[in-house]
């Protein structure tokens, strides 16, 4: 397509140089207008392609951020479930032999789930990653015991 246009323009230019018509040099102006319109179309097309690629990258980054957030939240849920069965456990949960490190889920992975004591609370920290986006979720659990009356 481009080669055809270039050959056609070359033929027109050589025809203008070789054959002077009754219009003199005014035929070259049409060629100039065609070239300018073609240049404007190329610039507009390039701009639209660049804008589309930018929007795609923004959307992909947003999607990966949301997925990483929910993976980090899933890590917190895993820690809560583990604490329900082993309330005294503290440390990196993914070091436990029953889990793989990192824990692969869908397009992402949970890199760490940490259960630790902090003051009178239990702190749960989960870190997840999807693509190049990393998210971290932290929860403080306050445990209160009530006496039966």
C-alpha positions in Angstrom: 0.0 0.0 0.0 2.7 2.5 1.1 5.0 1.4 -1.8 2.1 1.9 -4.3 1.5 5.4 -2.9 5.2 6.3 -3.1 5.5 5.0 -6.7 2.4 6.9 -7.7 3.7 10.1 -6.1 7.1 9.6 -7.8 5.3 9.1 -11.1 3.3 12.3 -10.6 6.4 14.3 -9.7 8.4 13.1 -12.7 5.3 13.8 -14.9 5.2 17.4 -13.6 8.8 18.0 -14.2 8.8 16.5 -17.7 5.5 17.8 -19.0 4.7 21.4 -18.5 1.0 21.9 -19.1 -1.0 25.0 -19.6 -1.4 25.3 -15.8 2.3 25.9 -15.4 3.6 24.9 -11.9 0.1 24.8 -10.3 -0.1 21.0 -10.6 2.5 20.7 -7.9 0.2 22.3 -5.4 -2.3 19.4 -5.6 0.5 17.0 -4.9 1.6 19.2 -1.9 -2.0 19.1 -0.6 -2.2 15.3 -0.9 1.1 15.0 1.0 -0.1 17.3 3.8 -3.4 15.5 4.1 -1.6 12.1 4.2 0.8 13.5 6.9 -2.1 14.8 9.0 -3.8 11.3 8.8 -0.6 9.6 9.9 -0.1 12.0 12.8 -3.7 11.5 14.0 -3.5 7.7 13.6 -0.2 7.6 15.6 -1.8 9.7 18.4 -4.8 7.5 18.6 -2.6 4.3 18.8 -0.5 5.9 21.6 -3.6 6.9 23.5 -5.1 3.4 23.2 -1.9 1.7 24.4 -1.7 4.1 27.4 -5.3 3.3 28.3 -4.7 -0.4 28.0 -1.7 -0.2 30.3 -3.7 1.8 32.9 -6.6 -0.7 32.8 -4.2 -3.6 33.1 -2.4 -2.0 36.1 -5.8 -1.3 37.8 -7.0 -4.9 37.2 -3.7 -6.3 38.6 -4.0 -4.0 41.6 -7.5 -5.2 42.4 -6.5 -8.8 42.0 -3.4 -8.3 44.3 -5.6 -6.6 46.9 -8.0 -9.6 47.0 -5.2 -12.1 47.1 -3.7 -10.2 50.1 -7.2 -10.4 51.7 -7.4 -14.1 51.0 -4.0 -14.5 52.8 -5.6 -12.8 55.9 -8.5 -15.3 55.6 -6.1 -18.2 55.5 -4.4 -16.9 58.6 -7.7 -16.5 60.4 -8.6 -20.1 59.5 -5.2 -21.4 60.7 -5.6 -19.5 64.0 -9.0 -21.0 64.5 -7.3 -24.5 64.5 -3.9 -23.5 66.1 -4.5 -20.4 68.3 -1.0 -20.4 69.7 0.8 -20.3 66.3 3.1 -17.3 65.5 5.4 -16.9 62.6 5.5 -17.2 58.8 2.6 -19.4 57.8 3.9 -20.2 54.4 7.0 -21.9 56.1 4.6 -24.6 57.3 5.1 -27.8 55.3 1.4 -27.9 54.3 1.8 -24.7 52.3 3.9 -23.9 49.3 5.9 -20.6 49.2 4.8 -18.6 47.3 1.2 -19.7 47.3 0.2 -19.5 43.6 -3.4 -18.5 43.1 -4.8 -17.7 39.6 -2.6 -15.1 37.9 -0.9 -14.0 41.1 0.7 -15.3 44.2 0.6 -14.8 48.0 4.2 -14.2 49.0 3.9 -14.2 52.8 1.4 -14.6 55.6 2.7 -13.6 59.0 1.1 -14.1 62.4 2.7 -12.2 65.2 1.9 -10.7 68.6 1.8 -7.0 69.0 0.9 -5.5 72.4 -2.3 -7.2 73.5 -3.3 -8.0 69.9 -2.5 -10.6 67.2 -1.2 -9.0 64.0 -1.9 -10.7 60.7 0.1 -9.5 57.6 -0.4 -10.8 54.1 1.6 -9.8 51.0 0.4 -10.6 47.5 1.6 -9.9 44.0 0.0 -10.0 40.5 2.2 -9.0 37.6 4.3 -6.1 38.8 1.7 -4.9 41.4 2.2 -5.7 45.0 -0.4 -5.3 47.8 -0.2 -5.7 51.6 -3.0 -6.3 54.0 -2.7 -5.9 57.8 -5.2 -6.8 60.5 -5.0 -6.4 64.3 -7.1 -8.8 66.3 -8.0 -7.9 69.8 -9.0 -11.0 71.8 -11.1 -10.5 74.9 -12.3 -13.2 77.2 -15.5 -12.9 79.1 -16.3 -14.6 82.3 -19.5 -16.6 82.6 -21.9 -15.3 85.3 
